[in-house]
Amino acid sequence: MLNTDEILSTIQMLHAEHLDVRTVTLGLNLEDCAGHDVDLLCRKVGAKIRARAGRLVEACHRVDRKYGIKVTNKRLAISAAATLLAGHGPGAAMALAETLDQAAAEVGIDFVGGFTALVHKGITPSDALVIDSLPEVLSRTQRVCASVNVATRRAGVNMDAVRRMGRQIRAIAEATADRHGFGAAKLVVFANIPEDNPFMAGAYLGTGEPEAVINIGVSGPGVVSSALRRKLELAGGDLRLDELAEEIKITAFRVTRAGELIGREVAEATGVPFGIVDLSLAPTPQVGDSIGEILTLLGLDRIGAPGSTAAIALLNDAVKKGGAFASTSVGGLSGAFIPVSEDAALAAAAGAGHLTLDKLEAMTSVCSVGLDMVLLPGDTPPETIAAMIADEMAIGVINNKTTACRLIPVPGGKAGDVVEFGGLFGSAPIMPVPNSGASARFIAFGGRIPAPIQSLSN
C-alpha cells in the first residue's frame, strides 16, 4: 500500500529540486477505428480521441493543484499507425496524421505518439506507407511523433530498414530546414521498443496493452543531484561509490512512490486503468536538472572522461533498483536518459569537445535509451546516419536492452554550430562525425544482421 503521509512529506521536501511529472500519457487502442474508407477511419479516430482523452488535461490540472507537482506534458500514445493504415493508399497516412494533430489540439494534448511501424523482421506495405510519409507528416503536423522499430533480440537487425531510415532522417530534416531540421526530433528509431513507454517521441501502445491505460513518466535528475550533494556535504566527501549508489536508490524509491500516487489519482479521475510509472531521469535544459551534473557529483571533472560509462552504469542501475522496489508497476524505460540538447551540462561538454560521439555511444550501452537528441552536420551522408543507427541497434540486440536513435542532421549546419530548439528540447552544438562517408559499402549490403545465439533461450 502507498503511505500517503510519507509521500506528501517527500513532495513537500522536493518542491525546490525540480521534481516533476514529465508526462501523463494516455495509451489508447484505435484498432477498432480501422476500415477500408479513409474518411470514415479519420472520423472514428477523431471521435474516439475526443471521447476518451477529453478529461485528461483537467484531471492533470486537478492533481497539480492538489499536490503542487507540475504535470509538464499531457500526451497520447496510440496503437501503431501502420496497423490502422493497412490496405490504404499514400494519401491516407497524411490524412490520419492531420486527424491526430487536430484532435489532440482540441483536447489539449501536447504530443501524440504512435505513428509507428514495427519492421524488425520485414516491411509490409502499410509499414512502408508510414515510413515513406514521415517527411511530410513530421513537417506538416505540430504534435505527431513517430517511431520505427528496426531490431529485436530475437529477430536481429533489419539492415534494409536501417538503410531506409538513414535516408528518411535526412529527408525529414530537410523538410523542416526552416526549423533547423526539428522534424527529426520527433522520430525515434528503436531496437526492442517497449510497449508501455510514456516518453516522446517513442511512445506507442503495444499489442499486449489494454484498450486504454494511464502511464506516468516521472523525472527527477535535480532531486538526485540535491540528494547526492547533501550526502557528500554531510560526509565531508568521505564516501564510497556503493554508498552514493545507495543514496540514488533511496531517492529513486521516494520519487517513484510520489509518481505512482499522482498517476493513480489521474487514472481514477479519468476512469482509465493505471498502467505503469516510468522513473526515467530525463533532464531538462534548466540548470540543476541535469544528468551531467550528477556525473560531476560522482567525481567526473569532465563529462566524457574515462569513467563516464561506469558512472552512467552505476546511476542507471541504482535508479532501476529504487524504482522496482517502490512499485510493482514500474515499466517503460526507467533509468537514465542522456539527450544531448535537452541537458545543459551534456551540451556544454559536447561543445567543449569533452563528450564525443564515440564516448557517447559507449555510454548508451549502459543507459536507458541511446543516441538521443544528437545534432549532426547537415551534409552527413544518409549511409553514415544509417551506420550510426546500426551500431546503436547492435548494442540493443546483443545486450538485450532497449536502445534508440534520435539523430538530427541540421540543414546547412556545420560541426561546432550551436542550434537552439527552445523549451524542453534545449540547445546544443552540432557534433563532428568521425569518418563520415566511410560506411557506405557496409550499408549497401542490406539484408539482416542475424540475432545472437542467446535468442534461442526457449
SEDREN-594879 format. One record per residue (C-alpha): residue number from 1; residue in three letters; x, y, z. Coordinates in nm, 2 decimals, padded with zeros to 4 digits. Example, Ala and Ser with C-alpha at 12.3 -4.5 7.8 and 13.67 -1.06 7.14 Angstrom:
// SEDREN-594879
k_r_x_y_z
1_ALA_01.23_-00.45_00.78;
2_SER_01.37_-00.11_00.71;
***
This chain:
// SEDREN-594879
k_r_x_y_z
1_MET_00.00_00.00_00.00;
2_LEU_00.11_00.36_-00.06;
3_ASN_00.17_00.56_00.25;
4_THR_00.02_00.89_00.16;
5_ASP_00.16_01.09_00.45;
6_GLU_00.51_00.97_00.36;
7_ILE_00.46_01.07_00.00;
8_LEU_00.32_01.41_00.08;
9_SER_00.62_01.47_00.31;
10_THR_00.85_01.37_00.03;
11_ILE_00.67_01.60_-00.22;
12_GLN_00.69_01.90_00.02;
13_MET_01.06_01.84_00.07;
14_LEU_01.14_01.81_-00.30;
15_HIS_00.95_02.11_-00.43;
16_ALA_01.26_02.32_-00.49;
17_GLU_01.45_02.04_-00.65;
18_HIS_01.29_02.01_-01.00;
19_LEU_01.07_01.72_-00.92;
20_ASP_00.80_01.70_-01.19;
21_VAL_00.57_01.45_-01.36;
22_ARG_00.72_01.49_-01.70;
23_THR_00.43_01.32_-01.87;
24_VAL_00.09_01.17_-01.81;
25_THR_00.04_00.96_-02.12;
26_LEU_-00.29_00.81_-02.21;
27_GLY_-00.25_00.49_-02.41;
28_LEU_-00.54_00.44_-02.65;
29_ASN_-00.61_00.15_-02.88;
30_LEU_-00.75_00.27_-03.21;
31_GLU_-00.76_-00.06_-03.40;
32_ASP_-01.15_-00.06_-03.38;
33_CYS_-01.14_00.25_-03.60;
34_ALA_-00.98_00.07_-03.89;
35_GLY_-01.17_00.04_-04.21;
36_HIS_-01.14_00.05_-04.59;
37_ASP_-01.26_00.41_-04.62;
38_VAL_-01.00_00.67_-04.51;
39_ASP_-01.26_00.94_-04.43;
40_LEU_-01.45_00.70_-04.21;
41_LEU_-01.13_00.59_-04.04;
42_CYS_-01.03_00.95_-03.96;
43_ARG_-01.38_01.04_-03.83;
44_LYS_-01.37_00.74_-03.60;
45_VAL_-01.02_00.82_-03.48;
46_GLY_-01.11_01.18_-03.41;
47_ALA_-01.42_01.09_-03.22;
48_LYS_-01.25_00.83_-03.01;
49_ILE_-00.97_01.06_-02.91;
50_ARG_-01.21_01.34_-02.81;
51_ALA_-01.43_01.10_-02.62;
52_ARG_-01.15_00.92_-02.43;
53_ALA_-00.89_01.19_-02.39;
54_GLY_-01.12_01.48_-02.32;
55_ARG_-01.09_01.46_-01.94;
56_LEU_-00.72_01.40_-01.92;
57_VAL_-00.60_01.76_-01.92;
58_GLU_-00.84_01.87_-01.65;
59_ALA_-00.76_01.57_-01.44;
60_CYS_-00.39_01.66_-01.45;
61_HIS_-00.46_02.02_-01.36;
62_ARG_-00.67_01.90_-01.06;
63_VAL_-00.39_01.68_-00.93;
64_ASP_-00.13_01.96_-00.99;
65_ARG_-00.34_02.19_-00.77;
66_LYS_-00.38_01.93_-00.50;
67_TYR_-00.02_01.83_-00.46;
68_GLY_00.18_02.12_-00.61;
69_ILE_00.37_01.90_-00.85;
70_LYS_00.35_02.02_-01.21;
71_VAL_00.25_01.77_-01.49;
72_THR_00.47_01.91_-01.77;
73_ASN_00.31_01.74_-02.06;
74_LYS_-00.02_01.56_-02.13;
75_ARG_00.03_01.31_-02.41;
76_LEU_-00.14_01.04_-02.61;
77_ALA_00.01_00.71_-02.73;
78_ILE_-00.19_00.52_-02.99;
79_SER_-00.17_00.17_-03.13;
80_ALA_00.07_00.15_-03.42;
81_ALA_-00.04_00.36_-03.72;
82_ALA_00.08_00.10_-03.97;
83_THR_-00.19_-00.13_-03.85;
84_LEU_-00.46_00.13_-03.90;
85_LEU_-00.33_00.21_-04.25;
86_ALA_-00.33_-00.15_-04.38;
87_GLY_-00.49_-00.16_-04.72;
88_HIS_-00.48_00.22_-04.77;
89_GLY_-00.30_00.44_-05.03;
90_PRO_-00.04_00.71_-04.98;
91_GLY_-00.28_00.99_-04.90;
92_ALA_-00.42_00.80_-04.60;
93_ALA_-00.11_00.85_-04.39;
94_MET_-00.12_01.23_-04.41;
95_ALA_-00.50_01.23_-04.35;
96_LEU_-00.46_01.02_-04.04;
97_ALA_-00.17_01.24_-03.91;
98_GLU_-00.37_01.55_-03.96;
99_THR_-00.67_01.40_-03.77;
100_LEU_-00.44_01.30_-03.48;
101_ASP_-00.29_01.65_-03.47;
102_GLN_-00.63_01.83_-03.48;
103_ALA_-00.80_01.60_-03.23;
104_ALA_-00.50_01.64_-02.99;
105_ALA_-00.52_02.02_-03.02;
106_GLU_-00.89_02.02_-02.94;
107_VAL_-00.85_01.83_-02.61;
108_GLY_-00.52_02.00_-02.51;
109_ILE_-00.28_01.71_-02.57;
110_ASP_00.08_01.82_-02.62;
111_PHE_00.21_01.53_-02.82;
112_VAL_00.07_01.22_-02.99;
113_GLY_00.30_00.91_-03.02;
114_GLY_00.23_00.60_-03.22;
115_PHE_00.28_00.70_-03.58;
116_THR_00.47_00.38_-03.57;
117_ALA_00.60_00.09_-03.79;
118_LEU_00.74_-00.24_-03.65;
119_VAL_00.98_-00.36_-03.92;
120_HIS_01.24_-00.56_-03.73;
121_LYS_01.18_-00.87_-03.94;
122_GLY_01.03_-00.73_-04.26;
123_ILE_00.85_-00.43_-04.41;
124_THR_00.48_-00.47_-04.50;
125_PRO_00.31_-00.23_-04.75;
126_SER_00.14_-00.04_-04.46;
127_ASP_00.48_-00.02_-04.28;
128_ALA_00.63_00.13_-04.60;
129_LEU_00.34_00.37_-04.62;
130_VAL_00.42_00.50_-04.27;
131_ILE_00.79_00.53_-04.33;
132_ASP_00.76_00.69_-04.67;
133_SER_00.51_00.95_-04.53;
134_LEU_00.74_01.06_-04.25;
135_PRO_00.90_01.37_-04.41;
136_GLU_00.55_01.51_-04.49;
137_VAL_00.39_01.40_-04.17;
138_LEU_00.65_01.53_-03.93;
139_SER_00.70_01.86_-04.12;
140_ARG_00.32_01.94_-04.15;
141_THR_00.20_01.85_-03.80;
142_GLN_00.27_02.01_-03.47;
143_ARG_00.21_01.72_-03.22;
144_VAL_00.25_01.39_-03.41;
145_CYS_00.56_01.19_-03.32;
146_ALA_00.68_00.87_-03.49;
147_SER_00.88_00.56_-03.41;
148_VAL_01.02_00.28_-03.62;
149_ASN_01.14_-00.05_-03.46;
150_VAL_01.41_-00.20_-03.68;
151_ALA_01.57_-00.46_-03.44;
152_THR_01.49_-00.70_-03.17;
153_ARG_01.69_-00.96_-02.97;
154_ARG_01.51_-01.24_-03.14;
155_ALA_01.50_-01.10_-03.50;
156_GLY_01.84_-00.93_-03.52;
157_VAL_01.88_-00.61_-03.71;
158_ASN_01.68_-00.54_-04.03;
159_MET_01.95_-00.36_-04.23;
160_ASP_01.72_-00.28_-04.52;
161_ALA_01.50_-00.09_-04.28;
162_VAL_01.81_00.08_-04.12;
163_ARG_01.93_00.19_-04.46;
164_ARG_01.58_00.33_-04.54;
165_MET_01.57_00.52_-04.21;
166_GLY_01.91_00.68_-04.28;
167_ARG_01.76_00.83_-04.59;
168_GLN_01.43_00.93_-04.43;
169_ILE_01.60_01.11_-04.14;
170_ARG_01.79_01.33_-04.39;
171_ALA_01.47_01.39_-04.58;
172_ILE_01.27_01.48_-04.26;
173_ALA_01.54_01.73_-04.16;
174_GLU_01.55_01.89_-04.50;
175_ALA_01.17_01.92_-04.50;
176_THR_01.20_02.12_-04.17;
177_ALA_01.51_02.31_-04.27;
178_ASP_01.34_02.64_-04.16;
179_ARG_01.34_02.49_-03.81;
180_HIS_01.69_02.36_-03.81;
181_GLY_01.57_02.01_-03.90;
182_PHE_01.35_01.98_-03.60;
183_GLY_01.12_01.73_-03.76;
184_ALA_01.38_01.47_-03.70;
185_ALA_01.35_01.53_-03.32;
186_LYS_01.00_01.38_-03.35;
187_LEU_01.13_01.05_-03.47;
188_VAL_01.29_00.77_-03.28;
189_VAL_01.45_00.45_-03.44;
190_PHE_01.44_00.17_-03.19;
191_ALA_01.57_-00.17_-03.10;
192_ASN_01.34_-00.36_-02.86;
193_ILE_01.08_-00.09_-02.85;
194_PRO_00.88_-00.10_-02.52;
195_GLU_00.50_-00.13_-02.55;
196_ASP_00.43_00.10_-02.25;
197_ASN_00.68_00.38_-02.28;
198_PRO_00.52_00.71_-02.19;
199_PHE_00.80_00.93_-02.32;
200_MET_00.80_01.10_-02.66;
201_ALA_00.89_01.07_-02.93;
202_GLY_00.90_00.70_-02.89;
203_ALA_00.56_00.63_-02.71;
204_TYR_00.31_00.39_-02.86;
205_LEU_00.05_00.15_-02.74;
206_GLY_00.17_-00.21_-02.79;
207_THR_-00.05_-00.50_-02.89;
208_GLY_-00.04_-00.66_-02.55;
209_GLU_-00.17_-00.34_-02.38;
210_PRO_-00.52_-00.26_-02.26;
211_GLU_-00.79_-00.07_-02.46;
212_ALA_-00.69_00.24_-02.26;
213_VAL_-00.43_00.30_-01.99;
214_ILE_-00.27_00.58_-01.80;
215_ASN_00.12_00.56_-01.79;
216_ILE_00.33_00.81_-01.60;
217_GLY_00.68_00.94_-01.66;
218_VAL_00.84_01.09_-01.36;
219_SER_01.16_01.28_-01.40;
220_GLY_01.40_01.39_-01.12;
221_PRO_01.76_01.45_-01.21;
222_GLY_01.75_01.76_-00.99;
223_VAL_01.62_01.56_-00.70;
224_VAL_01.90_01.31_-00.73;
225_SER_02.16_01.58_-00.76;
226_SER_02.04_01.75_-00.44;
227_ALA_02.03_01.42_-00.25;
228_LEU_02.39_01.34_-00.36;
229_ARG_02.51_01.69_-00.28;
230_ARG_02.36_01.67_00.07;
231_LYS_02.51_01.33_00.13;
232_LEU_02.86_01.45_00.02;
233_GLU_02.84_01.76_00.24;
234_LEU_02.73_01.57_00.55;
235_ALA_03.01_01.31_00.50;
236_GLY_03.27_01.57_00.41;
237_GLY_03.33_01.38_00.08;
238_ASP_03.45_01.07_00.26;
239_LEU_03.22_00.82_00.08;
240_ARG_03.24_00.51_-00.14;
241_LEU_03.07_00.47_-00.47;
242_ASP_02.84_00.20_-00.34;
243_GLU_02.72_00.44_-00.07;
244_LEU_02.65_00.70_-00.33;
245_ALA_02.46_00.44_-00.53;
246_GLU_02.25_00.36_-00.22;
247_GLU_02.16_00.73_-00.19;
248_ILE_02.05_00.73_-00.55;
249_LYS_01.84_00.42_-00.50;
250_ILE_01.67_00.56_-00.19;
251_THR_01.59_00.88_-00.38;
252_ALA_01.45_00.69_-00.68;
253_PHE_01.23_00.49_-00.44;
254_ARG_01.08_00.81_-00.30;
255_VAL_01.02_00.98_-00.63;
256_THR_00.86_00.66_-00.78;
257_ARG_00.62_00.64_-00.48;
258_ALA_00.52_01.01_-00.54;
259_GLY_00.48_00.95_-00.92;
260_GLU_00.26_00.64_-00.86;
261_LEU_00.03_00.83_-00.63;
262_ILE_-00.02_01.10_-00.89;
263_GLY_-00.07_00.85_-01.17;
264_ARG_-00.33_00.66_-00.98;
265_GLU_-00.53_00.97_-00.90;
266_VAL_-00.53_01.08_-01.26;
267_ALA_-00.64_00.73_-01.36;
268_GLU_-00.92_00.74_-01.12;
269_ALA_-01.03_01.09_-01.23;
270_THR_-01.04_00.98_-01.60;
271_GLY_-01.19_00.64_-01.54;
272_VAL_-00.90_00.47_-01.71;
273_PRO_-00.69_00.19_-01.56;
274_PHE_-00.35_00.28_-01.42;
275_GLY_-00.06_00.12_-01.61;
276_ILE_00.30_00.19_-01.51;
277_VAL_00.52_00.45_-01.37;
278_ASP_00.84_00.51_-01.57;
279_LEU_01.11_00.66_-01.35;
280_SER_01.35_00.78_-01.61;
281_LEU_01.59_01.06_-01.52;
282_ALA_01.50_01.27_-01.82;
283_PRO_01.68_01.60_-01.79;
284_THR_01.57_01.95_-01.89;
285_PRO_01.78_02.24_-02.02;
286_GLN_01.72_02.41_-01.68;
287_VAL_02.04_02.44_-01.47;
288_GLY_02.02_02.20_-01.18;
289_ASP_01.81_01.94_-01.36;
290_SER_02.08_01.76_-01.54;
291_ILE_02.23_01.41_-01.57;
292_GLY_02.56_01.57_-01.65;
293_GLU_02.56_01.74_-01.30;
294_ILE_02.50_01.40_-01.14;
295_LEU_02.81_01.27_-01.32;
296_THR_03.01_01.56_-01.19;
297_LEU_02.90_01.49_-00.84;
298_LEU_03.01_01.13_-00.89;
299_GLY_03.36_01.27_-00.94;
300_LEU_03.40_01.33_-01.32;
301_ASP_03.55_01.67_-01.37;
302_ARG_03.48_01.64_-01.75;
303_ILE_03.18_01.46_-01.88;
304_GLY_03.31_01.22_-02.14;
305_ALA_03.63_01.15_-01.95;
306_PRO_03.73_00.79_-01.87;
307_GLY_03.49_00.66_-01.61;
308_SER_03.19_00.82_-01.77;
309_THR_03.05_00.49_-01.89;
310_ALA_03.09_00.33_-01.55;
311_ALA_02.93_00.63_-01.37;
312_ILE_02.62_00.61_-01.60;
313_ALA_02.60_00.24_-01.54;
314_LEU_02.60_00.30_-01.16;
315_LEU_02.33_00.57_-01.20;
316_ASN_02.11_00.37_-01.43;
317_ASP_02.12_00.05_-01.21;
318_ALA_02.05_00.24_-00.89;
319_VAL_01.75_00.42_-01.04;
320_LYS_01.61_00.09_-01.16;
321_LYS_01.66_-00.08_-00.82;
322_GLY_01.50_00.20_-00.63;
323_GLY_01.20_00.22_-00.87;
324_ALA_01.14_-00.15_-00.89;
325_PHE_01.13_-00.17_-00.51;
326_ALA_00.89_00.12_-00.48;
327_SER_00.62_-00.02_-00.71;
328_THR_00.50_-00.34_-00.87;
329_SER_00.40_-00.12_-01.18;
330_VAL_00.74_00.01_-01.29;
331_GLY_00.77_-00.01_-01.67;
332_GLY_00.86_00.19_-01.98;
333_LEU_01.23_00.26_-01.99;
334_SER_01.31_00.36_-01.63;
335_GLY_01.67_00.46_-01.59;
336_ALA_01.88_00.75_-01.71;
337_PHE_01.84_00.94_-02.04;
338_ILE_02.13_01.12_-02.19;
339_PRO_01.97_01.35_-02.46;
340_VAL_02.24_01.60_-02.55;
341_SER_02.04_01.90_-02.64;
342_GLU_01.80_01.86_-02.35;
343_ASP_02.07_01.85_-02.08;
344_ALA_02.27_02.18_-02.03;
345_ALA_02.57_02.00_-01.88;
346_LEU_02.59_01.74_-02.16;
347_ALA_02.55_02.00_-02.43;
348_ALA_02.83_02.21_-02.27;
349_ALA_03.06_01.90_-02.26;
350_ALA_02.99_01.83_-02.62;
351_GLY_03.06_02.19_-02.71;
352_ALA_03.39_02.18_-02.53;
353_GLY_03.49_01.86_-02.71;
354_HIS_03.50_01.65_-02.39;
355_LEU_03.20_01.44_-02.49;
356_THR_03.25_01.29_-02.84;
357_LEU_03.02_01.07_-03.04;
358_ASP_03.24_00.77_-02.98;
359_LYS_03.22_00.82_-02.60;
360_LEU_02.85_00.89_-02.61;
361_GLU_02.79_00.57_-02.79;
362_ALA_02.98_00.38_-02.53;
363_MET_02.77_00.54_-02.26;
364_THR_02.45_00.44_-02.44;
365_SER_02.54_00.07_-02.38;
366_VAL_02.46_00.11_-02.02;
367_CYS_02.19_00.39_-02.01;
368_SER_01.82_00.36_-02.08;
369_VAL_01.79_00.48_-02.44;
370_GLY_02.07_00.57_-02.68;
371_LEU_02.20_00.84_-02.91;
372_ASP_01.93_01.09_-02.81;
373_MET_01.89_01.45_-02.95;
374_VAL_02.23_01.44_-03.11;
375_LEU_02.28_01.71_-03.37;
376_LEU_02.48_01.62_-03.68;
377_PRO_02.63_01.83_-03.97;
378_GLY_02.37_01.88_-04.24;
379_ASP_02.58_01.72_-04.51;
380_THR_02.62_01.39_-04.31;
381_PRO_02.56_01.12_-04.57;
382_PRO_02.24_00.91_-04.52;
383_GLU_02.46_00.60_-04.52;
384_THR_02.66_00.73_-04.23;
385_ILE_02.34_00.81_-04.04;
386_ALA_02.22_00.46_-04.11;
387_ALA_02.55_00.32_-03.99;
388_MET_02.52_00.51_-03.66;
389_ILE_02.17_00.36_-03.62;
390_ALA_02.31_00.01_-03.70;
391_ASP_02.57_00.05_-03.43;
392_GLU_02.31_00.15_-03.17;
393_MET_02.08_-00.13_-03.28;
394_ALA_02.36_-00.38_-03.24;
395_ILE_02.42_-00.26_-02.88;
396_GLY_02.05_-00.32_-02.80;
397_VAL_02.03_-00.66_-02.97;
398_ILE_02.35_-00.80_-02.82;
399_ASN_02.28_-00.66_-02.47;
400_ASN_01.90_-00.74_-02.48;
401_LYS_01.81_-00.39_-02.39;
402_THR_01.61_-00.10_-02.55;
403_THR_01.83_00.13_-02.75;
404_ALA_01.73_00.41_-02.98;
405_CYS_01.85_00.69_-03.20;
406_ARG_01.71_01.04_-03.23;
407_LEU_01.95_01.20_-03.47;
408_ILE_01.91_01.55_-03.62;
409_PRO_02.12_01.64_-03.93;
410_VAL_02.09_02.02_-03.92;
411_PRO_02.05_02.15_-04.28;
412_GLY_02.33_02.39_-04.36;
413_GLY_02.48_02.33_-04.02;
414_LYS_02.85_02.26_-03.96;
415_ALA_03.03_02.10_-03.66;
416_GLY_03.05_02.34_-03.38;
417_ASP_02.75_02.55_-03.47;
418_VAL_02.51_02.59_-03.18;
419_VAL_02.14_02.53_-03.25;
420_GLU_01.85_02.64_-03.03;
421_PHE_01.53_02.45_-03.04;
422_GLY_01.37_02.60_-02.72;
423_GLY_01.15_02.46_-02.45;
424_LEU_01.23_02.11_-02.33;
425_PHE_01.43_02.04_-02.65;
426_GLY_01.70_02.29_-02.54;
427_SER_02.01_02.37_-02.75;
428_ALA_02.33_02.20_-02.84;
429_PRO_02.63_02.22_-03.06;
430_ILE_02.65_02.02_-03.38;
431_MET_02.88_01.73_-03.31;
432_PRO_03.15_01.63_-03.56;
433_VAL_03.11_01.28_-03.71;
434_PRO_03.44_01.09_-03.74;
435_ASN_03.49_00.90_-04.07;
436_SER_03.18_01.04_-04.22;
437_GLY_03.11_00.86_-04.55;
438_ALA_03.33_00.56_-04.48;
439_SER_03.04_00.32_-04.41;
440_ALA_02.86_00.33_-04.75;
441_ARG_02.97_-00.01_-04.87;
442_PHE_02.87_-00.18_-04.54;
443_ILE_02.52_-00.02_-04.55;
444_ALA_02.48_-00.11_-04.92;
445_PHE_02.48_-00.48_-04.85;
446_GLY_02.14_-00.46_-04.68;
447_GLY_01.98_-00.78_-04.56;
448_ARG_01.97_-00.87_-04.20;
449_ILE_02.22_-00.90_-03.91;
450_PRO_02.11_-01.22_-03.76;
451_ALA_02.00_-01.25_-03.40;
452_PRO_02.27_-01.36_-03.15;
453_ILE_02.27_-01.72_-03.03;
454_GLN_02.13_-01.62_-02.69;
455_SER_01.80_-01.56_-02.87;
456_LEU_01.74_-01.93_-02.87;
457_SER_01.65_-01.94_-02.50;
458_ASN_01.31_-02.12_-02.50;
***
